[in-house]
Amino acid sequence: MVSVQVGSQVSGQIKEIFVDFNSPVKAGQLIARIDPETYRQRVLQAQADMETARANLAMQQAEVARVAANLLDAQRNDARKQTLLEKNFISAADRDTAQTALAAAAASLKLAQAQVQGSAAQVRQREALLAQAQVDLGRTEIRSPVDGVVVKRSVDTGQTVAASLQAPELFIIAKNLNDMQVETAVDEADVGRIQPGQAVSFTVDAFPGQHFSGAVTQVRKAATIVSNVVSYVVVVSAANPDLILRPGMTANVRIITAHKDNALKVVNAALRFRPANQKSAQNSENRGKNPAKKPSSAVSPAPTFLNKNPAPPGRLWVLDKDGNPQAVDVRLGLSDGSMTEILGSRLTAGSQVIVSLQSAGSAEKAKATAGPRMF
C-alpha cells in the first residue's frame, strides 16, 4: 500500500472538514478548508498595490511623451538658430544656448524612459506579489492529491495549524487498498538469493489460518543496522481484493527462492547423524597422530569435481541385513531448513534412514522412569 501524507503549506485555523476516517476520496476533491479571511485581505492589498504601480507607470509614460515633445521643439529651435547664424542674423552665443537646450531635452527624455522602465518593473513585482497572495489563498483549500481512502485524520474543526519548516500532517490517504505493499527485513546472509519476481507467501496475526500470496518487486540497496544486525528491505506486492489487509499489520513473510517438483528429500537430522563407534574411532585416530611427522601447516588436497557447480556431499546411514549402520554417500540439493533434497543416490522414496540410536539400557531406564506427571 502507498500512503500519501496530506499537509498544509499555510498557517491558520481549520474552518471546515469534509471527510472522516475511511472516507473514499478522489484526486482534487476538497477535504478541508483553512480560514481564508487573512489571505483574502492580503490578495486585496496586493491588488491595490498593483493598481498603484500601474498608475505610476501611466504617469511616467505621459512624462515621456511630454519630454519627447520638448525634445522635438528643442531640435526645431536648434535648426532655426543654425540657419540664422549662417546669415549672421544672431550671435554665436544664441546658437550655443539652443544647443544646450537640445542636449538638456535629450537627457530629460532618457531619464523619463528610465523611470518608465522602473515603473514597469514595479508593476511586474506587484503582479508577482498578487499571484503569490492568490496562491496562498488557494492553499487554504486542502484537496486530495490522489484517489484513495482516508486512513488517518489528525485535525479537528477549530484547531490551528502552523506551517513553518515542516508542513503539519492533516490526513493520511491510502492510495489503493486493493494493492498492498509489504516491506520485510531480510538478513544480509539471505538477501543475495532474493530477486524481483520471486513468489512470496505470508500470514498476518489478524488472520492466523489464512495465507496470502504476493511477489517480490524490489530489493532495496540501503542497509538497516539494528543492534549490529544488518538487514535489507524487500518490497513485496500483494493483491487485497477483499480489503481484509490493513495498513500497519505485522506480516510473517516466506520468500520462495527456489522450487522443484517431485524431489527426493530427507530430514536434516538424518544428515547430522553419526554412529557412536565411528565417532570414537575418529577421536582415537586424531589422538594417535604424531604432530612431528606431519606439520600443522600441511593442507590436504581438496577433492576435484568435474561439474562447474557441484552439489555439496553428504552422508546418510541405513541398516544393513545384519542390523548394523551402513553409510550411504549422497549429494545434497535444495534445502528449506528442515528438509534437504537428495541427488544421485541409490535410495528411493520410502527408504528408511537412521536419525538417532537408543541403547537398550537407556530404553529400559526410560520405561522405568515413565509414570504420571506430578504437578
N, C-alpha and C positions, 0 to 999 in steps of 0.2 A: 504494500500500500504506500502511495505517495501522499504525504501530508503537507499542506500548504499553510504557513502561518500568515495570518492577515493582521496587519498592524495599522498604525496611524502616523502620517507624516506631519500632522499639525496637532497642536495642543488645544484643549478645550473641554467643555462639559458634554457628556453623552446626552443628547436630547431625545433620540428615538432609537429603538432596537426592533428590527423587523423579523428576526429569526431566533430560534432557540436550539437546544440540543436536538440532534437527529433530524434537523430540518434539511430537506433537499434544496440545493441552490443551483442556479445557472450562472455561467460566466457573464459578468456585467450587472448582475442583479444587485439592487440596493439592499444592504443588510443592516446598516446602521447609519446614523447621522449625528455629527457633532454640531453644537450650536453655532450657526453661521453668522450671527449678527456682527461680531467683531471683524470678521473677514469681509463681510459685505460693506461695512463702513470704510475699510481700507481700499476696497475697489472704488467707492465713490470719491475718496480723497485722491486716489491715483488718476481718476478720470478728470477731476478738477485741475490737478497739476498738469495733465497733458493738454487740456484746453488752454491753460495759461501759456504754456510753452508754444502752442500753435499760434496764439495771438501775438506773442513776441516775435515769432518768425514772420508773421504777416507785416508787422511794423518794420522789421528790418528789410524786408523785401521792398516796402514802399520807400524806405530811406535810400535804398539802392537806386530806385527809379528817379528820385529827386536828385541824387548826386550825379547820376548819369546825365540828366538834363543840364545841370550846371556845367558838367564837363563839355557837353556839346556847345553850350553858349561860350565857354572859355576858348574852345577851338575856333569858333567863328570870329570872336573878338581878336584872337591872335592873328588870324589870316588877314583881317582888315588892317590891323596895325602894321603888318609886314608890307602891305600894298602902299599905305600912306608913307611909311618910312622910305620906300623906294622912290617916291615922288617928292621927298623932302618936305612933306606937309606936317610931320610930327618929329619930335626929337627921339633919339635912341633910348632915352630913359623911359618914354612911354611904351616903346616896344618891349623893353625888359620887364616892365610891370605886367604887361599882357602875358608874357611867357611864364612869369612867376604864378599868375593866377591860373594858367593852364596846368602847370605842374601840381599846384595845390588841389585842383579839381580832380586830377587823375589819382592822386594819393587818397583823397576822400572816397573815391569810388572803390579802390582796393580795400580800404578799411570797412566800408559798408558791406562789401561782398564777404569779407572775412567774418563780420558779425552775423551775416545770414547763415554762413556755414556753421557757426557756433550755435545759433538758434535752432538750426535743423538737427544738429547733434543732440541738443537738449530735448527736442521733440521725440527723437528715437529713444532716448533714455527714458522719458516719461512713458512712452508706449511699452517699453520693456517692463517697467515697474507696474504698469497697469496689467500687462499679461501675467506677471508673477502673482499679483493680487488676485486675479481671476483664477489662476491655477490653485492657489491656496483656498479660495472659496470652493472650488470644485472638489478639493480633497476633504472637505468636511463631510462629503457623502462617501461612506465606506461601501465599496462594491466588491463582490466576489470575483477573484481573478480566474477561477476555474469552475467547471461543473463538478459537483460532489455533494457531500453530506457534512453538516456541521457536527464535529465530534467534541468540540470544546468551546465554551463561551466564558470569557474571563472578565467581562464588564457588565454593569447594570445601568439602567437609566438613571441619570443624575450624577454618575461617577465622573470625576475629572481625570483626564489622561494628559500626561506631559511628554511631549516628543522632544528629546534632546539628542544625544549622540546615538541612542538606540531607540528604534521605534517600539512603543509599547505593544504588547500582544493583546489583541481583542478577540480573535477567533482562530480556531484551527479547523481546516476543512480537509476531509479525506477526499482525494481526487476521484478514486474509483474503488469502491469496496468489493467489486466483482473480481478484481485482480489484486491479490495481496502480495506483499513482498516480505520475505523472511530474511533477516540478517543474522547469520550464525557465525560464531567464532570457531575457527579451525586451528588446531595446534600446528606449529611450524613443521613438525615431523610428518604430518599428513597432507599439508597443503600442496605439496608437489604432485600428488596424484589426482588433484581435482582440476577439472577442465570444464569450461562452459558447455552446456548441453547435457551434462550427466543427469540421470534420473535421481530424484530425491523423494523420500517418504518421511513424514514427520507426524508427531502427535502433539496435542496440547492438553494441559491439565483439565481444562473445562470439559473435554470430551475424551476421557481416557481410553475408551474402547473403540475409537474411530481413528482410522489412518487417512492422512491426506497426502496427496502426491503433488510434485512440482518438478522444476528443472533448474539447474544452476545457470544463472545469467551473467554473473560477474564475479571474478576473484580479485579483490582489491589488493593493491600492492603496498598500501600503508600498513605498517605493523602496529599492533596494540600490545603494550607491555604492562602486565599487572602482576606484581609480586615476582618479578624476574621470569615470568612465563610469557613467551612470545606467541601471539596468535594473529591470524589474519581473518578479515571479514569476508565471508562468502555470501553473495546475494542470491536468493532463491525466489523464483516467481511461482505462484500457486493460484489456481482458479478458486474462486469463492462464490459459486452461483447461488448457494442457499443463504449467503450472508451470515453464516454462523461464526466465522472467524472474525475477531475484532482486533483493533489496534492495541498494541501493548501486551498481547498474550505471550506467554513463555512457551516456546516450542522445543521439543526434543527431536533433533534432525538426524536422519540417517542417509548418507550420500552413497550411492552405488557407484564405485569407481571401476568395477569390472564385473562381468556376468558371464556365466557359462551354464548351459543346459546339459542334463544327463552326465553330470560329473561324478566320479567315484571319490568319496570323501571319507575322512576318519576324524574322530575326536582328537584334539590336540593332546589330551592326557596319554593316549597310546604312543604318540611320538616322544613324549618325555620319559616313558618307562624304560628302566634298565634293570636286568636281573641282579639280585644281591651278589651272586658268585662272580659275575662279571665285574662288578664294582670292586670287590675285594681283590680280584686278580689284577685289575688296573692299578690299584693302590700299592700292592706288593711289588709290581713291576716298577712303579715310579720310585719306591723306596730303595730298590736294588740297583738303581742306576749309579754309575761312578762319575761324578762331575769332572774328574781329572781326565777321563778318556774322551769326553765329549764337551767341548766348551759351551758355556751358556749362550754364546753369541751365535751358535750354529743354527741355521734355519732349515727345516725340512723342505724339500721341493714341493711346490704347490701342484696339485693334480691338473692335468691338461684336458680341456674339454674341446670337442670338435665343434659344438654349436656356438654361435656367436653370443647368445643369451641363454646359457644352460639353466635348467631348473635346479634349485638347491637340493642336495642329497638329504635323505632321511632314513630312519630305520624303524621298522615295526617288529614286534615279537609275537609269534604264534606258537601253539603247542604241536609238537611232532607226534608220531604214533605212540611213543613211549610216555607222553605226557610231560616232556621237558621243553623249556623255552627254546625256540629256534628263531634266529634273526632273519629278517627279510629286508633287503635294501630296496628303497623306493626313491622316486623323485617327486618333489613336492611342487604343487601348483598354487592356485589361489587360496587365500585364507581369509575368513571373516572374524578371526579372533578366537572362535570356539571350534570350528571345523576347518580342515585343510584338505585340498584336493590332492589325490594320489595319481601320479603319472608313471607309465612304464613299469608295471608290477604284475606278477602272476596272481595277485589277489583279485578277487571279484566281489561284486556286491553280495553281501551276506556273510563274507568270510569273517571268522572270529579272530580278534586280536587281543593281546593282553594289555590291560590298563593298569592293573596292580596285582600283587600277590599277597596272600594272607596265610601265615603259618597255622598248623593245626593247633598248636598251643594257644596262640592268640585268639583263635576262633572259639576254643572251649572256654577261655577266660572271659571272652565277650558274652558267651551264653550264660556263664555263671553269674556275672555281674548284672545281667539284664533283669529287670524287675520293675515294679511300679515306681513311678517317679514321685518323690515326696516334695511337697511344697510347704 
